[in-house]
Amino acid sequence: MTIAECVDSVVGQIEQAGFDEVVLVGHSLAGVVIPDVAARLGARRVRRIILLACNVPLDGKSVVSTLKPPIRLFARMNVDRLPVWMARWMFCNGMTEEQRNDSLRLLVPESLSIVHEPVDRSRMPAEVPRTWILTFRDHVLPIRDQRRFIANLGGVGEVVELDSCHNAMTSEPAELASILLRREPLYRHRSGVQ
């Protein structure tokens, strides 16, 4: 699987749904996909980009260039599924036992070609507002790494702090939903009244 194939899939779903305007929300590895989706759709259609604890390598570099041991070792060995103990530590800290069990049950093999592919954000529209949701208890992307990725992305006008692990959509779903809805209401009348 390539970044371009992921972009084609996301854009295809947006087109099939008939959305004229969208808010692009990405998590984790979506940091290498969302910029290209925004480039394909263009600034007229993308109201905002919101990135939740995403990996954003320097332009021209790959995700694997940003990884630290032992995660980098697994990526370089092309291990497509993390051991459960490692996934639990990386993604599930701060979760209830039920949330952890649900998260670990959903683990599937991943295509590792994406983490080795260099990124190109040169066509990402500069005028689209960008928000970053900074996860404080993230074992995958510590705060200092997320701040580096914010700088790599550039143009981030707002950083929102969330006391969460990496998988905030599982550990803090209500707070995450509230953050998203405060930035971009789901429904907007053509008159501009919400």
Secondary structure, DSSP 8 states (H G I E B T S, - for coil): --HHHHHHHHHHHHHHHT-SSEEEEEEGGGGGTHHHHHHHH-TTTEEEEEEES-----TT--GGGG--TTHHHHHHTT--S--HHHHHHHH-TT--HHHHHHHHHT-----THHHHS----TTS-TTS-EEEEEETT-SSS-HHHHHHHHHHH--EEEEEEE---S-HHHHSHHHHHHHHHHHS-S---TTS--
